[in-house]
C-alpha cells in the first residue's frame, strides 16, 4: 500500500473511483488505467491514462472532455485528500490499437 | 512581450511538421510548457513598477514554487462554475501542472514514446491556457495567483494567543 504525505493510499478505493468515472463517461471513455509514483519533484502522484472512444478524440472535443474527466477523477479518487498530485494523459482507441502500448491496455 | 506567443508558435510549428519525429514532438511539448511558463512570469513581472528591474525579477521564479502555487489553485477551483473567473483560473493552473510534468518526460525520459496525438493534446492545453489567461488577466484572483508563483504563502494560521 503506497504511502503519501496524507498517509496510506487505499488502492481499492481508487480502483472503485476509476470505475465510477468510467461508468459516468461510458459514452466517451473506453477505459482508464492508472499508476502511483512520483512526479518530477519526487512528490507522491497518480498518473491516469484515459483511452477515449474515437468519436470523442477530435482535439477540440477532447480538450473539453478531458477537463470534465480530470475533475471527476480528482473528486472521486480524492487525490487532494490523499496528498497526491494528479496527472492525466489521453489517447484514442484507434491510436492505442496501432501502438499496443501495454501501459494503456 | 512577444516571447511567450512566439514560443507557442514554435511549439505549433514543430507539431505540424509534415513528417514529425520523436525529437520534434518532444521539443513541441517542452516548448509549449515554456510558452506558458514565460507568459505567467511576464504577467507577474509586469506588475513591478520599475521596468528596468523586471528581467532580474524574472530570474527569481522557480519551477517548484510555481508548481506548488498552481496545484493550490487547481485544487481550490476545480469545482468552480462553468464560465466563472475561477474556472478559467483552474484551466491555467491545471495546464501548468500538466505541462510541467510532460516537459520533464519529453526532455529527459527515454523510456516513453511520445506519439503525435499526445503532443497535440499538450499543445492544445497550452493554447487553451493562453486563452483562459487572456479572459481573466485583470481579475484579482489572477493577480493573486501570479504573485503566489513567486512568493510563498507565509500566513499559515492565526496566532493562538494564550490567556
Interface residues (C-beta under 8 A of the other chain):
Chain A: X39 X40 X41 X45 X57 X59 X60 X62 X63 X66 X67 X70 X71 X74 X75 X80 X85 X87 X88 X89 X90 X91 X92 X95 X99 X101
Chain B: X64 X67 X71 X75 X78 X79 X91 X94 X97 X98 X100 X101 X104 X113 X115 X117 X118 X120 X121 X124 X125 X128
